[in-house]
Amino acid sequence: MKTSFLLIEAIMAIVILSFSLVGLLQLNGTTMDMLAFVSSRSSLYQDASLVSQTITKDYNKKTKSAYDIVSKKYNIDNLDVKQALSKEKYKIKVDSYSQLVFADIFTIDIHRISLSNEKNKIQIYKLTP
């Protein structure tokens, strides 16, 4: 009856363990990359929902900071918030997308707003009566 490991068994156990650890480390790296991507997209969508309320056609084909856009509608007193918003620069493109007419009573214009920064680009549709 054998009571101890042979040298080859110990080496094989270490090899199997090292392959498992390498796989786990790669999975962790992939997860961290995906988390960073989702976080940046989420941040862009939050910024876009805030600035889309204030964007008009005069912003078309311009690059503006989030503070430039938001400050026209909101009074921001916090210096840290001002600096954070000023760092975020967006290229803006506003297109007339479509027009909905409801029984000659009222009309809704639909504008497509494209916002892009260094990392991401999204499109938002804004309805204006």
Chimera marker file (.cmm) of the C-alpha trace (Angstrom):
<marker_set name="trace">
<marker id="1" x="0.000" y="0.000" z="0.000" r="1" g="1" b="0" radius="0.5"/>
<marker id="2" x="1.360" y="3.382" z="-1.084" r="1" g="1" b="0" radius="0.5"/>
<marker id="3" x="1.179" y="6.163" z="1.548" r="1" g="1" b="0" radius="0.5"/>
<marker id="4" x="2.968" y="9.057" z="-0.133" r="1" g="1" b="0" radius="0.5"/>
<marker id="5" x="2.998" y="10.845" z="-3.499" r="1" g="1" b="0" radius="0.5"/>
<marker id="6" x="5.587" y="10.099" z="-6.073" r="1" g="1" b="0" radius="0.5"/>
<marker id="7" x="7.537" y="13.015" z="-7.495" r="1" g="1" b="0" radius="0.5"/>
<marker id="8" x="5.744" y="12.725" z="-10.852" r="1" g="1" b="0" radius="0.5"/>
<marker id="9" x="2.339" y="12.904" z="-9.165" r="1" g="1" b="0" radius="0.5"/>
<marker id="10" x="3.330" y="16.066" z="-7.299" r="1" g="1" b="0" radius="0.5"/>
<marker id="11" x="4.610" y="17.668" z="-10.523" r="1" g="1" b="0" radius="0.5"/>
<marker id="12" x="1.381" y="16.761" z="-12.365" r="1" g="1" b="0" radius="0.5"/>
<marker id="13" x="-0.715" y="18.253" z="-9.543" r="1" g="1" b="0" radius="0.5"/>
<marker id="14" x="1.307" y="21.497" z="-9.720" r="1" g="1" b="0" radius="0.5"/>
<marker id="15" x="0.940" y="21.629" z="-13.542" r="1" g="1" b="0" radius="0.5"/>
<marker id="16" x="-2.827" y="21.126" z="-13.326" r="1" g="1" b="0" radius="0.5"/>
<marker id="17" x="-3.081" y="23.733" z="-10.585" r="1" g="1" b="0" radius="0.5"/>
<marker id="18" x="-1.013" y="26.258" z="-12.580" r="1" g="1" b="0" radius="0.5"/>
<marker id="19" x="-3.182" y="25.794" z="-15.708" r="1" g="1" b="0" radius="0.5"/>
<marker id="20" x="-6.263" y="26.365" z="-13.562" r="1" g="1" b="0" radius="0.5"/>
<marker id="21" x="-4.776" y="29.532" z="-12.066" r="1" g="1" b="0" radius="0.5"/>
<marker id="22" x="-3.775" y="30.888" z="-15.484" r="1" g="1" b="0" radius="0.5"/>
<marker id="23" x="-7.324" y="30.299" z="-16.726" r="1" g="1" b="0" radius="0.5"/>
<marker id="24" x="-8.791" y="32.066" z="-13.724" r="1" g="1" b="0" radius="0.5"/>
<marker id="25" x="-6.447" y="35.035" z="-14.161" r="1" g="1" b="0" radius="0.5"/>
<marker id="26" x="-7.420" y="35.366" z="-17.835" r="1" g="1" b="0" radius="0.5"/>
<marker id="27" x="-11.086" y="35.209" z="-16.873" r="1" g="1" b="0" radius="0.5"/>
<marker id="28" x="-10.513" y="37.907" z="-14.264" r="1" g="1" b="0" radius="0.5"/>
<marker id="29" x="-8.766" y="40.133" z="-16.837" r="1" g="1" b="0" radius="0.5"/>
<marker id="30" x="-11.612" y="39.695" z="-19.316" r="1" g="1" b="0" radius="0.5"/>
<marker id="31" x="-14.150" y="40.480" z="-16.619" r="1" g="1" b="0" radius="0.5"/>
<marker id="32" x="-12.306" y="43.654" z="-15.635" r="1" g="1" b="0" radius="0.5"/>
<marker id="33" x="-12.142" y="44.798" z="-19.289" r="1" g="1" b="0" radius="0.5"/>
<marker id="34" x="-15.868" y="44.159" z="-19.704" r="1" g="1" b="0" radius="0.5"/>
<marker id="35" x="-16.630" y="46.041" z="-16.490" r="1" g="1" b="0" radius="0.5"/>
<marker id="36" x="-14.627" y="49.057" z="-17.685" r="1" g="1" b="0" radius="0.5"/>
<marker id="37" x="-16.458" y="49.002" z="-21.048" r="1" g="1" b="0" radius="0.5"/>
<marker id="38" x="-19.901" y="48.784" z="-19.436" r="1" g="1" b="0" radius="0.5"/>
<marker id="39" x="-19.002" y="51.512" z="-16.965" r="1" g="1" b="0" radius="0.5"/>
<marker id="40" x="-17.899" y="53.914" z="-19.708" r="1" g="1" b="0" radius="0.5"/>
<marker id="41" x="-21.042" y="53.205" z="-21.760" r="1" g="1" b="0" radius="0.5"/>
<marker id="42" x="-23.236" y="53.689" z="-18.714" r="1" g="1" b="0" radius="0.5"/>
<marker id="43" x="-21.550" y="57.000" z="-17.965" r="1" g="1" b="0" radius="0.5"/>
<marker id="44" x="-22.058" y="58.164" z="-21.550" r="1" g="1" b="0" radius="0.5"/>
<marker id="45" x="-25.764" y="57.233" z="-21.489" r="1" g="1" b="0" radius="0.5"/>
<marker id="46" x="-26.253" y="59.095" z="-18.207" r="1" g="1" b="0" radius="0.5"/>
<marker id="47" x="-24.524" y="62.170" z="-19.606" r="1" g="1" b="0" radius="0.5"/>
<marker id="48" x="-26.479" y="61.893" z="-22.844" r="1" g="1" b="0" radius="0.5"/>
<marker id="49" x="-29.829" y="61.723" z="-21.087" r="1" g="1" b="0" radius="0.5"/>
<marker id="50" x="-28.924" y="64.860" z="-19.142" r="1" g="1" b="0" radius="0.5"/>
<marker id="51" x="-27.599" y="66.898" z="-22.048" r="1" g="1" b="0" radius="0.5"/>
<marker id="52" x="-30.192" y="65.770" z="-24.610" r="1" g="1" b="0" radius="0.5"/>
<marker id="53" x="-32.782" y="67.911" z="-22.860" r="1" g="1" b="0" radius="0.5"/>
<marker id="54" x="-30.810" y="71.079" z="-23.564" r="1" g="1" b="0" radius="0.5"/>
<marker id="55" x="-29.284" y="70.367" z="-26.981" r="1" g="1" b="0" radius="0.5"/>
<marker id="56" x="-30.754" y="72.379" z="-29.819" r="1" g="1" b="0" radius="0.5"/>
<marker id="57" x="-29.865" y="72.723" z="-33.483" r="1" g="1" b="0" radius="0.5"/>
<marker id="58" x="-27.288" y="75.430" z="-32.758" r="1" g="1" b="0" radius="0.5"/>
<marker id="59" x="-25.080" y="72.720" z="-31.224" r="1" g="1" b="0" radius="0.5"/>
<marker id="60" x="-24.934" y="70.859" z="-34.538" r="1" g="1" b="0" radius="0.5"/>
<marker id="61" x="-21.411" y="69.905" z="-35.647" r="1" g="1" b="0" radius="0.5"/>
<marker id="62" x="-19.760" y="71.424" z="-32.587" r="1" g="1" b="0" radius="0.5"/>
<marker id="63" x="-17.647" y="70.063" z="-29.769" r="1" g="1" b="0" radius="0.5"/>
<marker id="64" x="-18.876" y="71.131" z="-26.359" r="1" g="1" b="0" radius="0.5"/>
<marker id="65" x="-18.166" y="70.146" z="-22.782" r="1" g="1" b="0" radius="0.5"/>
<marker id="66" x="-20.979" y="68.729" z="-20.703" r="1" g="1" b="0" radius="0.5"/>
<marker id="67" x="-20.780" y="71.843" z="-18.513" r="1" g="1" b="0" radius="0.5"/>
<marker id="68" x="-21.254" y="74.169" z="-21.517" r="1" g="1" b="0" radius="0.5"/>
<marker id="69" x="-24.440" y="72.336" z="-22.416" r="1" g="1" b="0" radius="0.5"/>
<marker id="70" x="-25.929" y="71.813" z="-18.969" r="1" g="1" b="0" radius="0.5"/>
<marker id="71" x="-25.043" y="75.205" z="-17.479" r="1" g="1" b="0" radius="0.5"/>
<marker id="72" x="-27.601" y="76.977" z="-19.691" r="1" g="1" b="0" radius="0.5"/>
<marker id="73" x="-30.436" y="75.128" z="-17.966" r="1" g="1" b="0" radius="0.5"/>
<marker id="74" x="-29.054" y="74.245" z="-14.535" r="1" g="1" b="0" radius="0.5"/>
<marker id="75" x="-27.255" y="76.396" z="-11.968" r="1" g="1" b="0" radius="0.5"/>
<marker id="76" x="-24.204" y="74.431" z="-10.805" r="1" g="1" b="0" radius="0.5"/>
<marker id="77" x="-22.387" y="75.892" z="-7.812" r="1" g="1" b="0" radius="0.5"/>
<marker id="78" x="-20.162" y="72.970" z="-6.813" r="1" g="1" b="0" radius="0.5"/>
<marker id="79" x="-16.642" y="73.515" z="-8.172" r="1" g="1" b="0" radius="0.5"/>
<marker id="80" x="-15.837" y="69.785" z="-8.310" r="1" g="1" b="0" radius="0.5"/>
<marker id="81" x="-18.954" y="69.126" z="-10.393" r="1" g="1" b="0" radius="0.5"/>
<marker id="82" x="-18.087" y="72.033" z="-12.712" r="1" g="1" b="0" radius="0.5"/>
<marker id="83" x="-14.581" y="70.679" z="-13.267" r="1" g="1" b="0" radius="0.5"/>
<marker id="84" x="-15.807" y="67.116" z="-13.849" r="1" g="1" b="0" radius="0.5"/>
<marker id="85" x="-18.393" y="68.275" z="-16.384" r="1" g="1" b="0" radius="0.5"/>
<marker id="86" x="-15.888" y="70.566" z="-18.103" r="1" g="1" b="0" radius="0.5"/>
<marker id="87" x="-13.506" y="67.658" z="-18.715" r="1" g="1" b="0" radius="0.5"/>
<marker id="88" x="-16.126" y="65.669" z="-20.644" r="1" g="1" b="0" radius="0.5"/>
<marker id="89" x="-16.035" y="66.846" z="-24.274" r="1" g="1" b="0" radius="0.5"/>
<marker id="90" x="-18.624" y="65.683" z="-26.806" r="1" g="1" b="0" radius="0.5"/>
<marker id="91" x="-18.897" y="66.007" z="-30.550" r="1" g="1" b="0" radius="0.5"/>
<marker id="92" x="-22.528" y="66.760" z="-31.304" r="1" g="1" b="0" radius="0.5"/>
<marker id="93" x="-24.503" y="66.214" z="-34.478" r="1" g="1" b="0" radius="0.5"/>
<marker id="94" x="-28.219" y="67.032" z="-34.687" r="1" g="1" b="0" radius="0.5"/>
<marker id="95" x="-30.229" y="65.697" z="-37.625" r="1" g="1" b="0" radius="0.5"/>
<marker id="96" x="-33.881" y="66.193" z="-38.419" r="1" g="1" b="0" radius="0.5"/>
<marker id="97" x="-35.060" y="62.598" z="-38.434" r="1" g="1" b="0" radius="0.5"/>
<marker id="98" x="-38.806" y="62.577" z="-38.920" r="1" g="1" b="0" radius="0.5"/>
<marker id="99" x="-42.047" y="64.407" z="-38.270" r="1" g="1" b="0" radius="0.5"/>
<marker id="100" x="-45.262" y="62.983" z="-36.844" r="1" g="1" b="0" radius="0.5"/>
<marker id="101" x="-48.549" y="64.756" z="-37.579" r="1" g="1" b="0" radius="0.5"/>
<marker id="102" x="-51.572" y="63.883" z="-35.459" r="1" g="1" b="0" radius="0.5"/>
<marker id="103" x="-54.841" y="64.693" z="-37.242" r="1" g="1" b="0" radius="0.5"/>
<marker id="104" x="-53.696" y="68.218" z="-38.103" r="1" g="1" b="0" radius="0.5"/>
<marker id="105" x="-53.920" y="69.056" z="-34.382" r="1" g="1" b="0" radius="0.5"/>
<marker id="106" x="-50.257" y="68.965" z="-33.471" r="1" g="1" b="0" radius="0.5"/>
<marker id="107" x="-46.938" y="67.957" z="-34.923" r="1" g="1" b="0" radius="0.5"/>
<marker id="108" x="-43.967" y="66.319" z="-33.254" r="1" g="1" b="0" radius="0.5"/>
<marker id="109" x="-40.502" y="66.733" z="-34.734" r="1" g="1" b="0" radius="0.5"/>
<marker id="110" x="-38.054" y="63.922" z="-34.113" r="1" g="1" b="0" radius="0.5"/>
<marker id="111" x="-34.376" y="64.837" z="-34.050" r="1" g="1" b="0" radius="0.5"/>
<marker id="112" x="-31.548" y="62.355" z="-33.977" r="1" g="1" b="0" radius="0.5"/>
<marker id="113" x="-28.730" y="63.524" z="-31.711" r="1" g="1" b="0" radius="0.5"/>
<marker id="114" x="-25.363" y="61.814" z="-32.079" r="1" g="1" b="0" radius="0.5"/>
<marker id="115" x="-22.989" y="62.250" z="-29.142" r="1" g="1" b="0" radius="0.5"/>
<marker id="116" x="-19.453" y="60.938" z="-29.233" r="1" g="1" b="0" radius="0.5"/>
<marker id="117" x="-16.387" y="61.217" z="-27.067" r="1" g="1" b="0" radius="0.5"/>
<marker id="118" x="-12.997" y="59.508" z="-27.312" r="1" g="1" b="0" radius="0.5"/>
<marker id="119" x="-14.390" y="56.142" z="-26.242" r="1" g="1" b="0" radius="0.5"/>
<marker id="120" x="-17.997" y="55.833" z="-27.367" r="1" g="1" b="0" radius="0.5"/>
<marker id="121" x="-20.688" y="57.054" z="-29.705" r="1" g="1" b="0" radius="0.5"/>
<marker id="122" x="-24.426" y="56.908" z="-29.126" r="1" g="1" b="0" radius="0.5"/>
<marker id="123" x="-27.566" y="58.205" z="-30.766" r="1" g="1" b="0" radius="0.5"/>
<marker id="124" x="-30.540" y="59.661" z="-28.961" r="1" g="1" b="0" radius="0.5"/>
<marker id="125" x="-33.891" y="60.614" z="-30.408" r="1" g="1" b="0" radius="0.5"/>
<marker id="126" x="-35.455" y="63.813" z="-29.085" r="1" g="1" b="0" radius="0.5"/>
<marker id="127" x="-39.121" y="64.608" z="-29.537" r="1" g="1" b="0" radius="0.5"/>
<marker id="128" x="-40.122" y="68.272" z="-29.744" r="1" g="1" b="0" radius="0.5"/>
<marker id="129" x="-43.699" y="69.507" z="-30.182" r="1" g="1" b="0" radius="0.5"/>
<link id1="1" id2="2" r="1" g="1" b="0" radius="0.2"/>
<link id1="2" id2="3" r="1" g="1" b="0" radius="0.2"/>
<link id1="3" id2="4" r="1" g="1" b="0" radius="0.2"/>
<link id1="4" id2="5" r="1" g="1" b="0" radius="0.2"/>
<link id1="5" id2="6" r="1" g="1" b="0" radius="0.2"/>
<link id1="6" id2="7" r="1" g="1" b="0" radius="0.2"/>
<link id1="7" id2="8" r="1" g="1" b="0" radius="0.2"/>
<link id1="8" id2="9" r="1" g="1" b="0" radius="0.2"/>
<link id1="9" id2="10" r="1" g="1" b="0" radius="0.2"/>
<link id1="10" id2="11" r="1" g="1" b="0" radius="0.2"/>
<link id1="11" id2="12" r="1" g="1" b="0" radius="0.2"/>
<link id1="12" id2="13" r="1" g="1" b="0" radius="0.2"/>
<link id1="13" id2="14" r="1" g="1" b="0" radius="0.2"/>
<link id1="14" id2="15" r="1" g="1" b="0" radius="0.2"/>
<link id1="15" id2="16" r="1" g="1" b="0" radius="0.2"/>
<link id1="16" id2="17" r="1" g="1" b="0" radius="0.2"/>
<link id1="17" id2="18" r="1" g="1" b="0" radius="0.2"/>
<link id1="18" id2="19" r="1" g="1" b="0" radius="0.2"/>
<link id1="19" id2="20" r="1" g="1" b="0" radius="0.2"/>
<link id1="20" id2="21" r="1" g="1" b="0" radius="0.2"/>
<link id1="21" id2="22" r="1" g="1" b="0" radius="0.2"/>
<link id1="22" id2="23" r="1" g="1" b="0" radius="0.2"/>
<link id1="23" id2="24" r="1" g="1" b="0" radius="0.2"/>
<link id1="24" id2="25" r="1" g="1" b="0" radius="0.2"/>
<link id1="25" id2="26" r="1" g="1" b="0" radius="0.2"/>
<link id1="26" id2="27" r="1" g="1" b="0" radius="0.2"/>
<link id1="27" id2="28" r="1" g="1" b="0" radius="0.2"/>
<link id1="28" id2="29" r="1" g="1" b="0" radius="0.2"/>
<link id1="29" id2="30" r="1" g="1" b="0" radius="0.2"/>
<link id1="30" id2="31" r="1" g="1" b="0" radius="0.2"/>
<link id1="31" id2="32" r="1" g="1" b="0" radius="0.2"/>
<link id1="32" id2="33" r="1" g="1" b="0" radius="0.2"/>
<link id1="33" id2="34" r="1" g="1" b="0" radius="0.2"/>
<link id1="34" id2="35" r="1" g="1" b="0" radius="0.2"/>
<link id1="35" id2="36" r="1" g="1" b="0" radius="0.2"/>
<link id1="36" id2="37" r="1" g="1" b="0" radius="0.2"/>
<link id1="37" id2="38" r="1" g="1" b="0" radius="0.2"/>
<link id1="38" id2="39" r="1" g="1" b="0" radius="0.2"/>
<link id1="39" id2="40" r="1" g="1" b="0" radius="0.2"/>
<link id1="40" id2="41" r="1" g="1" b="0" radius="0.2"/>
<link id1="41" id2="42" r="1" g="1" b="0" radius="0.2"/>
<link id1="42" id2="43" r="1" g="1" b="0" radius="0.2"/>
<link id1="43" id2="44" r="1" g="1" b="0" radius="0.2"/>
<link id1="44" id2="45" r="1" g="1" b="0" radius="0.2"/>
<link id1="45" id2="46" r="1" g="1" b="0" radius="0.2"/>
<link id1="46" id2="47" r="1" g="1" b="0" radius="0.2"/>
<link id1="47" id2="48" r="1" g="1" b="0" radius="0.2"/>
<link id1="48" id2="49" r="1" g="1" b="0" radius="0.2"/>
<link id1="49" id2="50" r="1" g="1" b="0" radius="0.2"/>
<link id1="50" id2="51" r="1" g="1" b="0" radius="0.2"/>
<link id1="51" id2="52" r="1" g="1" b="0" radius="0.2"/>
<link id1="52" id2="53" r="1" g="1" b="0" radius="0.2"/>
<link id1="53" id2="54" r="1" g="1" b="0" radius="0.2"/>
<link id1="54" id2="55" r="1" g="1" b="0" radius="0.2"/>
<link id1="55" id2="56" r="1" g="1" b="0" radius="0.2"/>
<link id1="56" id2="57" r="1" g="1" b="0" radius="0.2"/>
<link id1="57" id2="58" r="1" g="1" b="0" radius="0.2"/>
<link id1="58" id2="59" r="1" g="1" b="0" radius="0.2"/>
<link id1="59" id2="60" r="1" g="1" b="0" radius="0.2"/>
<link id1="60" id2="61" r="1" g="1" b="0" radius="0.2"/>
<link id1="61" id2="62" r="1" g="1" b="0" radius="0.2"/>
<link id1="62" id2="63" r="1" g="1" b="0" radius="0.2"/>
<link id1="63" id2="64" r="1" g="1" b="0" radius="0.2"/>
<link id1="64" id2="65" r="1" g="1" b="0" radius="0.2"/>
<link id1="65" id2="66" r="1" g="1" b="0" radius="0.2"/>
<link id1="66" id2="67" r="1" g="1" b="0" radius="0.2"/>
<link id1="67" id2="68" r="1" g="1" b="0" radius="0.2"/>
<link id1="68" id2="69" r="1" g="1" b="0" radius="0.2"/>
<link id1="69" id2="70" r="1" g="1" b="0" radius="0.2"/>
<link id1="70" id2="71" r="1" g="1" b="0" radius="0.2"/>
<link id1="71" id2="72" r="1" g="1" b="0" radius="0.2"/>
<link id1="72" id2="73" r="1" g="1" b="0" radius="0.2"/>
<link id1="73" id2="74" r="1" g="1" b="0" radius="0.2"/>
<link id1="74" id2="75" r="1" g="1" b="0" radius="0.2"/>
<link id1="75" id2="76" r="1" g="1" b="0" radius="0.2"/>
<link id1="76" id2="77" r="1" g="1" b="0" radius="0.2"/>
<link id1="77" id2="78" r="1" g="1" b="0" radius="0.2"/>
<link id1="78" id2="79" r="1" g="1" b="0" radius="0.2"/>
<link id1="79" id2="80" r="1" g="1" b="0" radius="0.2"/>
<link id1="80" id2="81" r="1" g="1" b="0" radius="0.2"/>
<link id1="81" id2="82" r="1" g="1" b="0" radius="0.2"/>
<link id1="82" id2="83" r="1" g="1" b="0" radius="0.2"/>
<link id1="83" id2="84" r="1" g="1" b="0" radius="0.2"/>
<link id1="84" id2="85" r="1" g="1" b="0" radius="0.2"/>
<link id1="85" id2="86" r="1" g="1" b="0" radius="0.2"/>
<link id1="86" id2="87" r="1" g="1" b="0" radius="0.2"/>
<link id1="87" id2="88" r="1" g="1" b="0" radius="0.2"/>
<link id1="88" id2="89" r="1" g="1" b="0" radius="0.2"/>
<link id1="89" id2="90" r="1" g="1" b="0" radius="0.2"/>
<link id1="90" id2="91" r="1" g="1" b="0" radius="0.2"/>
<link id1="91" id2="92" r="1" g="1" b="0" radius="0.2"/>
<link id1="92" id2="93" r="1" g="1" b="0" radius="0.2"/>
<link id1="93" id2="94" r="1" g="1" b="0" radius="0.2"/>
<link id1="94" id2="95" r="1" g="1" b="0" radius="0.2"/>
<link id1="95" id2="96" r="1" g="1" b="0" radius="0.2"/>
<link id1="96" id2="97" r="1" g="1" b="0" radius="0.2"/>
<link id1="97" id2="98" r="1" g="1" b="0" radius="0.2"/>
<link id1="98" id2="99" r="1" g="1" b="0" radius="0.2"/>
<link id1="99" id2="100" r="1" g="1" b="0" radius="0.2"/>
<link id1="100" id2="101" r="1" g="1" b="0" radius="0.2"/>
<link id1="101" id2="102" r="1" g="1" b="0" radius="0.2"/>
<link id1="102" id2="103" r="1" g="1" b="0" radius="0.2"/>
<link id1="103" id2="104" r="1" g="1" b="0" radius="0.2"/>
<link id1="104" id2="105" r="1" g="1" b="0" radius="0.2"/>
<link id1="105" id2="106" r="1" g="1" b="0" radius="0.2"/>
<link id1="106" id2="107" r="1" g="1" b="0" radius="0.2"/>
<link id1="107" id2="108" r="1" g="1" b="0" radius="0.2"/>
<link id1="108" id2="109" r="1" g="1" b="0" radius="0.2"/>
<link id1="109" id2="110" r="1" g="1" b="0" radius="0.2"/>
<link id1="110" id2="111" r="1" g="1" b="0" radius="0.2"/>
<link id1="111" id2="112" r="1" g="1" b="0" radius="0.2"/>
<link id1="112" id2="113" r="1" g="1" b="0" radius="0.2"/>
<link id1="113" id2="114" r="1" g="1" b="0" radius="0.2"/>
<link id1="114" id2="115" r="1" g="1" b="0" radius="0.2"/>
<link id1="115" id2="116" r="1" g="1" b="0" radius="0.2"/>
<link id1="116" id2="117" r="1" g="1" b="0" radius="0.2"/>
<link id1="117" id2="118" r="1" g="1" b="0" radius="0.2"/>
<link id1="118" id2="119" r="1" g="1" b="0" radius="0.2"/>
<link id1="119" id2="120" r="1" g="1" b="0" radius="0.2"/>
<link id1="120" id2="121" r="1" g="1" b="0" radius="0.2"/>
<link id1="121" id2="122" r="1" g="1" b="0" radius="0.2"/>
<link id1="122" id2="123" r="1" g="1" b="0" radius="0.2"/>
<link id1="123" id2="124" r="1" g="1" b="0" radius="0.2"/>
<link id1="124" id2="125" r="1" g="1" b="0" radius="0.2"/>
<link id1="125" id2="126" r="1" g="1" b="0" radius="0.2"/>
<link id1="126" id2="127" r="1" g="1" b="0" radius="0.2"/>
<link id1="127" id2="128" r="1" g="1" b="0" radius="0.2"/>
<link id1="128" id2="129" r="1" g="1" b="0" radius="0.2"/>
</marker_set>
